[in-house]
């Protein structure tokens, strides 16, 4: 097991340089540079199709970039030609082990109970002992407010509850950073709050978070940094005050005013 | 039919009961052997169609098309009579003395297993493709190896989808074993026709044969239903 304090001393938690990704004729990412220090809470905003979800998915190599480099802790990958070699695949697995990933559609394993979902990676990827994994999972479920659901099946939970289980599952990996891909977009409006509350508590604990979101108010409140993507490039990158109050570009201003007009 | 004729089905000195039970067990034995052989081969074919290279994939496709497009009885004849010929040719070629034979059990098991493999591979492939992509991604993203991903996510998910189809394949295998009677193997079909011919009680013995098949299929249907219900635990549509 790596000593978390020791790894945190060196370099950024994760960094991305020169990332490009094309789907067919559609150039989705056009040279992205981004890095996150430990404790950063970075919200990635932008219109649909701006590439923010693709960018997030490139970090654990769920999408393989065409070019560019992704570094997580000490592991680094610069895949060529949209494929991973066998050796690169092993590096990617190590990188994934240091990252939690929370999907828009939760993607809990429906054939496993809530507790089994949370202990799966600790047991079958990290080879930790069952007793330890169960203890930790129980504490994590308590933290997300679902201790009493530990033996329930995912299909019997609400969307908000499923997403909180998914967050506990990500935390159980003891990740250096957690990536959220529009974590509340698939939820009924009344369930959004409970999930945002959990994410906010993680931010307050000083965890490193990258959040792709359409919740502008939330992004403004919890982030240490906001990144605005436009057509596969970073258009704005700064503190919430800078980006929301004084966007430098006209495009950012247009996007933000449109958004706040609609939601406020 | 007077009541006394039922004694023919009993276990007394005149009765065929014991013989019929033994024939039923033989049907079950051929079925299990053929199904298991078909499952092993079916897994390989499904794997070739999903993950193989172009050549393997094409071969597997051709296999399925051929085996599904040829009458089952022809495959059995091919193995029993054709197989005997091949074994004889190889045997004499190696300088052994005849006569060479291939047992009805082995020929039947191979033939029905090969036929069933085609159907089972289709069921397995469909089940694999029905595994929700998001759950596979969730496994990849926590750092699972391909093997762990298969064992912990894909296989259990696919099994739920595959079970009803595999139940149907098993039922087909049981019924197809009746064709193996042409090889002289004393399974249910063969035994009831012998008994019917000997006693001239055709209706009685063929009805008894139907009951034997129904017993086997009904019991296995219950087992598959139980397994299905268990595997559906946690799914919205129910289970226990």
Interface residues (C-beta under 8 A of the other chain):
Chain A: X60 X62 X93 X94 X96 X97 X99 X101 X103 X105 X107 X108 X109 X110 X111 X112 X113 X120 X121 X124 X125 X153 X154 X155 X156 X169 X173
Chain B: X132 X134 X135 X137 X138 X139 X140 X141 X142 X143 X144 X145 X148 X152 X153 X156 X157 X160 X231 X233 X234 X235 X236
